[in-house]
Amino acid sequence: MGMDLYNSSAVAKEVWDRADTHFMDNYGFAITNIVKNNPKELTIHFGGARGKAIRQNYMSMTFETVAADGSIKSEKIFKEISESTTSYTYRSPTGLLSATQFTQPALTLMEKASFEDMRTKGLVQRDSSFAGHSLGEYSALAALAEVMPIESLVSVVFYRGLTMQVAVERDSAGRSNYSMAAVNPSRISKTFNESALQYVCENIAETTGWLLEIVNLNVANMQYVCAGDLRALDTLTGVLNYLKQQKIDIQQLMLTLSLEDVKQHLVEIIRECAVQTEAKPKPLDLQRGFATIPLKGIDVPFHSTFLRSGVKPFRSFLLKKIQKESIDPGKLVGKYIPNVTARPFEITREYFEDVYRLTNSPRIGGILERWEEYEKA
């Protein structure tokens, strides 16, 4: 994961080394050690003045959770760490590199180091358009728009990974009950499309009460990613397999039957598949289906509404790491293509209205309310 370039490129090595220094000074570990060795355990010691400062950094990190009654409460990410704690041990049964809080900085640094190496070789055109998917958006903004230095970048993605890692409950072995799967609707039938997949997912979630959402729309009618409860993802595979094997055309059924009858028929299929899922050994090991491919190694429902409670604390953390002075609109307008809109960024009322329509962000809403004031300023 980028170590060949680390050994052959001075600028790539500098990116990784700066990150190592930052992580060692603030969190007590070297990210290159995790990338190179992928240890299953790593102990951080809190001895001495430096260790106490590192411990305080861990103790100050919080996230928000939503209780059953809908109330939001702030919790420490590292509940085990107190003023008297002498050490903390990270553990992951598959190696720490697969733990989200380490995977995200490692991927981000690999991308940033590769970009800097390409730039020194004259391979990056001036005024290039740029985008990054999900986590890659941070790398893209830091590399081409230079919105934050490496130290801030790795702090942001480390915190992002931590909040996602602790957002889901885990067993004693560190396993969660969530994952993601790629889905290709066109493999079911010629008529099974995005709307049909959405209909099936919504009914699985409604019928079972298990989390299941389409979170990535990559290629129309051909490539989507679903996130959710392992049981829901397994049931989705079972339902789609059944629809293909029995040659059930949902779109055609909607033309010949009432929507209520179509839903009742689908719900019967879902319930039968859910029963089969429940009978399988636990923890569930997701298998490929005619149209589904489990994303192995992912145990967090990324991009789903399940993680929405983490938006506010993450926004606060992000705002501390991005300085207004480092934002150059000239590097963003017409060049940066955000995930949310999938079109070049603009500083126009119409563009911000589109973002607000998609996100319902209170921050964007506030900007729109005062848009005329900003224009006069």
C-alpha positions as CSV (number, residue, x, y, z in Angstrom):
1,M,0.0,0.0,0.0
2,G,2.3,2.8,-1.3
3,M,5.5,1.5,0.3
4,D,7.2,0.8,-3.0
5,L,6.7,4.5,-3.8
6,Y,7.8,5.4,-0.3
7,N,11.2,3.7,-1.0
8,S,11.6,5.2,-4.5
9,S,10.2,8.7,-4.3
10,A,11.6,11.5,-2.0
11,V,8.3,13.5,-2.1
12,A,6.2,10.5,-1.4
13,K,8.5,9.5,1.5
14,E,8.1,13.1,2.9
15,V,4.3,12.8,2.9
16,W,4.4,9.5,4.9
17,D,7.1,10.7,7.2
18,R,5.2,13.9,8.1
19,A,2.2,11.8,8.9
20,D,4.3,9.5,11.0
21,T,5.7,12.4,13.0
22,H,2.2,13.8,13.6
23,F,0.7,10.5,14.6
24,M,3.6,9.7,16.9
25,D,3.5,13.1,18.6
26,N,-0.3,13.1,19.1
27,Y,-1.5,9.5,19.2
28,G,1.6,7.4,19.9
29,F,1.8,5.3,16.7
30,A,3.4,5.3,13.3
31,I,1.0,4.8,10.4
32,T,3.8,3.3,8.3
33,N,4.3,0.5,10.9
34,I,0.7,-0.4,10.5
35,V,0.9,-0.4,6.7
36,K,4.1,-2.4,6.6
37,N,3.4,-5.0,9.4
38,N,-0.4,-5.0,9.8
39,P,-0.2,-6.0,13.5
40,K,-3.2,-7.5,15.2
41,E,-2.4,-5.6,18.4
42,L,-0.7,-2.3,19.1
43,T,-0.2,-0.8,22.6
44,I,0.1,2.9,23.2
45,H,1.9,3.8,26.4
46,F,1.1,6.9,28.4
47,G,4.2,7.4,30.4
48,G,6.0,10.7,30.9
49,A,4.9,14.2,29.9
50,R,4.6,13.2,26.2
51,G,2.5,10.1,27.1
52,K,0.2,12.2,29.3
53,A,-0.4,14.7,26.4
54,I,-1.2,11.8,24.1
55,R,-3.6,10.3,26.7
56,Q,-5.3,13.7,26.9
57,N,-5.8,13.7,23.1
58,Y,-7.5,10.3,23.3
59,M,-9.7,11.4,26.3
60,S,-10.9,14.6,24.5
61,M,-12.2,12.7,21.5
62,T,-16.0,12.4,21.5
63,F,-18.9,11.4,19.2
64,E,-22.7,11.6,19.4
65,T,-25.1,8.7,19.6
66,V,-28.9,8.6,19.2
67,A,-30.8,6.8,21.9
68,A,-34.0,4.8,21.4
69,D,-36.1,7.8,22.4
70,G,-34.4,9.9,19.8
71,S,-32.3,12.0,22.2
72,I,-28.7,12.7,21.3
73,K,-25.9,12.3,23.8
74,S,-22.2,12.9,23.6
75,E,-19.9,10.1,24.5
76,K,-16.2,9.5,24.7
77,I,-14.7,7.5,21.8
78,F,-12.2,5.9,24.2
79,K,-14.3,5.2,27.3
80,E,-11.6,2.9,28.7
81,I,-9.1,5.7,29.0
82,S,-9.0,7.9,32.2
83,E,-6.4,10.0,34.0
84,S,-5.0,6.9,35.6
85,T,-4.8,4.7,32.5
86,T,-1.2,3.8,31.7
87,S,-1.7,2.3,28.2
88,Y,-4.2,1.5,25.6
89,T,-4.2,-1.4,23.1
90,Y,-5.7,-1.4,19.7
91,R,-6.9,-4.8,18.5
92,S,-8.3,-6.2,15.3
93,P,-8.7,-9.9,14.4
94,T,-7.8,-9.3,10.8
95,G,-5.0,-6.8,11.5
96,L,-5.1,-3.1,12.3
97,L,-4.8,-2.1,8.7
98,S,-8.4,-3.3,8.2
99,A,-9.7,-1.3,11.1
100,T,-11.4,1.8,9.8
101,Q,-9.5,4.3,11.8
102,F,-6.2,3.1,10.3
103,T,-7.5,2.1,6.9
104,Q,-8.7,5.7,6.2
105,P,-5.4,7.5,6.9
106,A,-3.4,4.9,5.1
107,L,-5.5,5.1,1.9
108,T,-5.5,8.9,2.1
109,L,-1.8,9.1,2.5
110,M,-1.2,6.6,-0.4
111,E,-3.3,8.9,-2.6
112,K,-1.7,12.1,-1.4
113,A,1.8,10.6,-1.8
114,S,1.1,9.3,-5.3
115,F,-0.3,12.7,-6.3
116,E,2.8,14.6,-5.1
117,D,5.0,12.2,-6.9
118,M,3.1,12.7,-10.1
119,R,3.1,16.5,-9.7
120,T,6.9,16.6,-9.4
121,K,7.1,14.6,-12.6
122,G,5.0,17.1,-14.4
123,L,2.1,14.7,-14.8
124,V,-0.6,17.0,-13.3
125,Q,-2.1,19.6,-15.6
126,R,-2.7,23.1,-14.4
127,D,-6.4,23.8,-13.8
128,S,-7.4,20.1,-13.9
129,S,-10.9,19.2,-12.9
130,F,-10.9,16.9,-9.9
131,A,-13.1,14.7,-7.7
132,G,-12.7,12.0,-5.1
133,H,-15.2,9.4,-4.1
134,S,-16.2,9.3,-0.4
135,L,-12.9,9.2,1.6
136,G,-11.0,10.1,-1.6
137,E,-12.7,13.5,-1.6
138,Y,-10.5,14.5,1.3
139,S,-7.4,13.5,-0.6
140,A,-8.5,15.4,-3.7
141,L,-9.3,18.6,-1.8
142,A,-6.0,18.4,0.1
143,A,-4.0,17.6,-3.0
144,L,-5.4,19.9,-5.7
145,A,-7.1,22.6,-3.7
146,E,-4.7,22.5,-0.8
147,V,-7.4,23.1,1.7
148,M,-5.4,21.7,4.6
149,P,-1.8,20.5,5.3
150,I,-0.9,16.8,5.7
151,E,-1.1,16.9,9.5
152,S,-4.6,18.2,9.5
153,L,-5.7,15.8,6.7
154,V,-4.6,12.7,8.6
155,S,-6.1,14.0,11.8
156,V,-9.4,14.5,10.1
157,V,-9.6,11.0,8.4
158,F,-8.3,9.3,11.6
159,Y,-11.1,10.9,13.6
160,R,-13.6,10.1,10.8
161,G,-12.5,6.5,10.9
162,L,-12.8,6.3,14.7
163,T,-16.3,7.7,14.8
164,M,-17.4,5.2,12.2
165,Q,-15.6,2.4,14.0
166,V,-17.3,3.0,17.4
167,A,-20.7,3.8,15.8
168,V,-21.5,0.1,15.6
169,E,-21.6,-2.4,18.4
170,R,-19.0,-5.2,18.3
171,D,-18.6,-8.6,19.9
172,S,-15.6,-9.7,22.0
173,A,-13.7,-10.5,18.8
174,G,-14.3,-7.0,17.4
175,R,-16.9,-8.1,14.8
176,S,-20.0,-6.0,13.9
177,N,-23.3,-7.0,12.4
178,Y,-23.0,-4.6,9.5
179,S,-21.4,-4.6,6.0
180,M,-21.9,-3.5,2.4
181,A,-22.5,-5.2,-0.9
182,A,-22.3,-4.2,-4.5
183,V,-25.4,-4.9,-6.6
184,N,-25.9,-5.1,-10.3
185,P,-29.7,-5.0,-11.1
186,S,-29.2,-5.8,-14.8
187,R,-28.2,-9.3,-13.8
188,I,-31.7,-10.1,-12.5
189,S,-33.5,-9.3,-15.8
190,K,-33.7,-6.7,-18.6
191,T,-36.5,-4.9,-16.8
192,F,-35.1,-5.0,-13.3
193,N,-33.6,-1.5,-12.8
194,E,-32.8,1.1,-10.2
195,S,-36.4,1.7,-9.1
196,A,-37.0,-2.0,-8.8
197,L,-33.9,-2.4,-6.6
198,Q,-35.0,0.5,-4.5
199,Y,-38.5,-1.0,-4.1
200,V,-37.0,-4.3,-3.0
201,C,-34.6,-2.7,-0.5
202,E,-37.3,-0.5,1.0
203,N,-39.6,-3.5,1.5
204,I,-36.9,-5.6,3.0
205,A,-36.1,-2.9,5.5
206,E,-39.8,-2.3,6.3
207,T,-40.7,-6.0,6.6
208,T,-37.7,-7.1,8.7
209,G,-36.9,-3.9,10.6
210,W,-33.2,-4.4,9.6
211,L,-31.1,-1.6,8.2
212,L,-30.8,-1.7,4.4
213,E,-30.1,1.3,2.1
214,I,-28.8,2.0,-1.3
215,V,-25.9,4.3,-0.5
216,N,-23.8,4.5,-3.7
217,L,-25.3,5.1,-7.2
218,N,-22.3,4.4,-9.4
219,V,-23.5,3.3,-12.9
220,A,-27.2,3.6,-13.7
221,N,-29.0,0.3,-13.5
222,M,-25.7,-1.6,-13.4
223,Q,-23.7,-0.8,-10.2
224,Y,-25.0,0.2,-6.8
225,V,-23.7,-0.3,-3.3
226,C,-26.1,-1.3,-0.4
227,A,-25.2,-0.9,3.3
228,G,-26.9,-2.4,6.2
229,D,-27.4,-5.2,8.7
230,L,-25.7,-8.5,7.7
231,R,-29.1,-10.2,7.9
232,A,-30.7,-7.6,5.6
233,L,-27.9,-7.9,3.0
234,D,-28.1,-11.7,3.1
235,T,-31.9,-11.5,2.7
236,L,-31.4,-9.1,-0.3
237,T,-29.2,-11.7,-1.9
238,G,-31.8,-14.4,-1.3
239,V,-34.7,-12.2,-2.7
240,L,-32.8,-11.2,-5.8
241,N,-31.7,-14.8,-6.4
242,Y,-35.3,-15.9,-6.1
243,L,-36.6,-13.2,-8.5
244,K,-34.0,-14.3,-11.1
245,Q,-34.6,-18.1,-10.7
246,Q,-38.4,-17.7,-10.8
247,K,-38.2,-15.1,-13.6
248,I,-40.4,-12.7,-11.6
249,D,-40.8,-9.4,-13.4
250,I,-41.7,-6.7,-10.8
251,Q,-42.2,-4.0,-13.4
252,Q,-44.6,-6.2,-15.4
253,L,-46.5,-7.2,-12.2
254,M,-47.0,-3.5,-11.4
255,L,-48.7,-3.2,-14.8
256,T,-51.0,-6.2,-14.3
257,L,-51.7,-6.2,-10.5
258,S,-52.5,-3.6,-7.9
259,L,-49.5,-2.1,-6.1
260,E,-50.9,-3.7,-2.9
261,D,-50.9,-7.1,-4.5
262,V,-47.4,-6.7,-5.8
263,K,-46.2,-5.6,-2.4
264,Q,-47.9,-8.5,-0.7
265,H,-46.3,-11.0,-3.1
266,L,-42.8,-9.4,-2.6
267,V,-43.3,-9.4,1.2
268,E,-44.0,-13.1,1.2
269,I,-40.7,-13.7,-0.7
270,I,-38.9,-11.5,1.7
271,R,-40.2,-13.2,4.8
272,E,-39.2,-16.6,3.5
273,C,-35.7,-15.4,2.6
274,A,-35.4,-13.8,6.0
275,V,-36.3,-17.0,7.8
276,Q,-33.6,-18.8,5.8
277,T,-31.1,-16.1,6.8
278,E,-32.0,-16.4,10.5
279,A,-31.4,-20.1,10.3
280,K,-27.8,-19.7,9.1
281,P,-24.8,-19.9,11.5
282,K,-23.7,-16.7,13.1
283,P,-21.8,-14.5,12.5
284,L,-23.2,-14.5,9.0
285,D,-20.7,-15.0,6.2
286,L,-22.2,-13.1,3.2
287,Q,-21.9,-15.0,-0.1
288,R,-22.1,-13.8,-3.7
289,G,-25.5,-14.0,-5.4
290,F,-26.5,-13.6,-9.1
291,A,-26.5,-9.8,-8.6
292,T,-24.7,-9.2,-5.3
293,I,-21.0,-9.2,-4.3
294,P,-20.2,-8.7,-0.6
295,L,-17.5,-6.1,0.1
296,K,-15.3,-8.2,2.3
297,G,-13.5,-6.5,5.1
298,I,-16.1,-3.7,5.5
299,D,-18.0,-3.9,8.8
300,V,-19.5,-0.4,9.0
301,P,-22.6,0.7,7.0
302,F,-20.8,3.6,5.4
303,H,-22.9,6.5,3.8
304,S,-26.1,5.2,5.5
305,T,-28.4,7.2,7.7
306,F,-27.2,5.0,10.6
307,L,-24.1,7.2,10.8
308,R,-26.0,10.5,10.6
309,S,-25.6,11.3,14.3
310,G,-21.9,11.6,13.7
311,V,-22.2,14.5,11.3
312,K,-22.4,17.3,13.9
313,P,-19.3,16.4,15.9
314,F,-17.3,15.6,12.8
315,R,-18.3,19.0,11.3
316,S,-17.0,20.7,14.5
317,F,-13.7,18.7,14.3
318,L,-13.3,19.5,10.6
319,L,-13.9,23.2,11.1
320,K,-11.0,23.2,13.6
321,K,-8.7,21.7,11.0
322,I,-9.6,23.9,7.9
323,Q,-8.5,27.5,8.1
324,K,-10.4,30.1,6.1
325,E,-7.1,31.5,4.9
326,S,-6.2,28.2,3.2
327,I,-9.4,28.2,1.0
328,D,-8.8,29.6,-2.5
329,P,-12.1,29.7,-4.4
330,G,-10.1,29.9,-7.6
331,K,-8.9,26.4,-7.1
332,L,-12.5,25.1,-6.5
333,V,-14.9,27.0,-8.8
334,G,-15.4,25.1,-12.1
335,K,-12.8,22.4,-11.1
336,Y,-13.9,20.7,-7.9
337,I,-16.7,18.1,-8.5
338,P,-18.3,17.3,-5.1
339,N,-19.9,13.8,-4.5
340,V,-23.1,15.5,-3.5
341,T,-23.8,17.2,-6.7
342,A,-21.6,15.4,-9.3
343,R,-21.1,18.7,-11.1
344,P,-18.5,21.4,-11.0
345,F,-18.6,23.6,-7.9
346,E,-20.1,27.1,-8.2
347,I,-20.6,30.0,-5.9
348,T,-24.1,30.7,-7.1
349,R,-27.4,30.8,-5.4
350,E,-28.8,28.1,-7.7
351,Y,-25.9,25.8,-6.9
352,F,-26.3,26.2,-3.1
353,E,-30.1,25.7,-3.5
354,D,-29.3,22.4,-5.2
355,V,-27.0,21.4,-2.4
356,Y,-29.7,22.3,0.2
357,R,-32.3,20.3,-1.7
358,L,-30.0,17.3,-1.6
359,T,-28.8,17.6,2.0
360,N,-31.3,19.8,3.9
361,S,-28.2,21.1,5.6
362,P,-29.0,23.8,8.2
363,R,-25.7,25.5,7.5
364,I,-26.5,25.8,3.8
365,G,-30.0,26.9,4.7
366,G,-28.6,29.7,6.8
367,I,-26.3,30.8,4.0
368,L,-29.2,30.9,1.6
369,E,-31.3,33.0,4.0
370,R,-28.5,35.6,4.1
371,W,-27.4,35.3,0.5
372,E,-28.1,38.9,-0.4
373,E,-26.1,40.1,2.5
374,Y,-23.1,38.0,1.3
375,E,-23.4,39.3,-2.2
376,K,-23.3,42.9,-0.9
377,A,-20.3,42.2,1.3
